Amino acid sequence: MTMSTYSFSLLTGETGPLVKGSSPDRLSIPAQAHTPILAEGDQVLSGTKIAKARLSGLGDLHAPLAGTIREITPEAIVMDVGRAGHAPESPAPEEGGEELKEWLRSQGVSVRHLEKVTTLVVNAVPPEPGISTYDPLLKDYRKTVELGLETIQRIAEPSKVFLVAAKGNKANAFPNCTVLHVSPVYPNGLDQLVLKTVTGEETLIGKKPNDAAIFSVSDLYFIGRVMETSRPLTETVMTLGGQNHLIKIGTPIGHLVKEAGATVMPGDRVVLGGLMRGMTALNLQQGVDKSTTGLTILRSKEGLIPTDNFCLGCGECERHCPARILPGMISRCSEFKQFERAEDFHIHSCIECGLCSYWCKAQRPLLQYIRLAKYEIALLRTSSDAREEEFTSKSDQQDEVKA
C-alpha cells in the first residue's frame, strides 16, 4: 500500500471469521510500564502473573503460554515456550464496583477509564483505515462483547449508553442503547472525535472526559473474555493482510510476518498499528502488546520518505488539522528543542491523527516531532515536580530543626 494511493475510508466490508494465530517458540512480552515479580530461569504456567503494573489502573502482565523466563530487560520479558499447563482459574467476584474493577486490573485489563459516569460510549468505528478488528467481534463474538458491556455497566452505572458506528458498517444495537452514525472517513474513529459526536465536548489525549467514558469494541471483547474464562488477558486482536487474528501477547513480529507468508527486506518498515498513527518496530524480535491493532509492511519504495527540510509555510497541515492547531509551528519548536514554547501553540490539543504528516509538502515528520515534544515536556514536568517535592521536604526538615 503506497501513501499516494492511501484511502481514508473506514468501511470494512466482509472480513471473515477471526483466525487464531499459531504459538511461537519464544515470546517477547513488552514490559516498560511493569515491574517483574519473577526471575530469569523461573518456569511458569500459562496465565501466571509475571509482572505488576507501575501505573495506576494499568493491568498486570501474565504469561500467555507455559514456559521458562529466558531474559528480563527494561523493555521486555523474554520467554521460551515449553511444556503445556495452565495456572488455576480466578473467578470474578459477585459484587460489582471497586472490587470487580480491581479484579479486572489484576487480570491484565486496563481500568484507567473505568469509573462511575453518566454517559457510556461504545466506539465501533474503526480507528484507522485497514484496521477491521471490530467487525468479527460484533458478528461472531456478540455474547462475549455483550458480557463485557454488562461488566462495565456494573462498575460505571451509566444512565445513558451510546453505540457509535461508521455509516455503512454493520453494528447492531445493544439493549437500552442509542446508536449514532458518523461519516466513514478517517479520523472520525478516534476516541476524541467520537466523544465530541456524543457529548459535544472536546477532550484532550490522556484526560478524562467530563462525566463520560469511552470503550472500544475490542475493550468489551477483552473484558467479556476474561469474565467468561476466569483467566487473565493474554491476547490481542490484530488485522494482518486483510484478515483478523487472535494473537498471543509477546508474539515476535518476525513470527507474524512468516506466518503471513511475507518477507521483510532491507529498507522496509514494519508498522505496528495503522499507517497514520502506527509505530515502526525496532526489529523483528519485538513482541506485540495488548494495544497492537495491526501490522503492515511498508516497502522501501512505498510511502513518503521523511526529511529534515525546512517548513514551507504552505498551511496544508493547518487546513487538515481536526484539532485546529498549528502543527508546523509546533514541529519547529520541537526541532529546535524549544519544547515548552510548543505549549503556547496548544500542543496538548493534538489528537495525534497524523494528517499533518500526510499532507506536508516538505515531507517533514510532523507527528513524530509532536510526539517527541510531548515526551520531553512530560520529562520536564516530572523533573520539576521531583525538585519541588525535594525542596518542600528539605524546608519541612529545617522548620522542624528550628522548632
Secondary structure, 3 states (H helix, E strand, C coil): CCHHHCCCECCCCCCCCCEECCCCCEEEEECCCEEECCCCCCEECECCEEEEECCCCCCCEECCCCEEEEEECCCEEEEEECCCCECCCCCCCCCCHHHHHHHHHHCCCCCCCCCCCCEEEEECCCCCCCCCCHHHHHHHCHHHHHHHHHHHHHHHCCCEEEEEEECCCCCCCCCCCEEEEECCECCCCCHHHHHHHHHCCCCCCCCCCCCEEEEEHHHHHHHHHHHHHCCCCCEEEEEECCEEEEEECCCEHHHHHHHCCCCCCCCCEEEECCCCCCEECCCCCCECCCCCCEEEEECCCCCCCCCCCCCCCCCHHHHHCCCCCCHHHHHHHHHCCCCHHHHHHCHHHCCCCCHHHHHCCCCCCHHHHHHHHHHHHHHHHHHHHHHHHHHHHHHHHHHHHHC
